[in-house]
């Protein structure tokens, strides 16, 4: 995979794609739910994009993180 963890502080874990044009963030909210978001810059090969989903469990959120990391993966450059 071409994703690298760039932040992990107990509240937020974030991965950046090797081309630097996309990130995936997992955030624990104060109400103990979890938000996963994908953010792609205009400069990415696929163009700009944003997706966000909320989950009641961390396991469900992490499953989406893995799904998106595979779906939006690129070859190392």
Helices and strands as residue ranges (DSSP letters): E 3-8, E 12-17, E 22-28, E 34-40, E 49-55, H 58-71
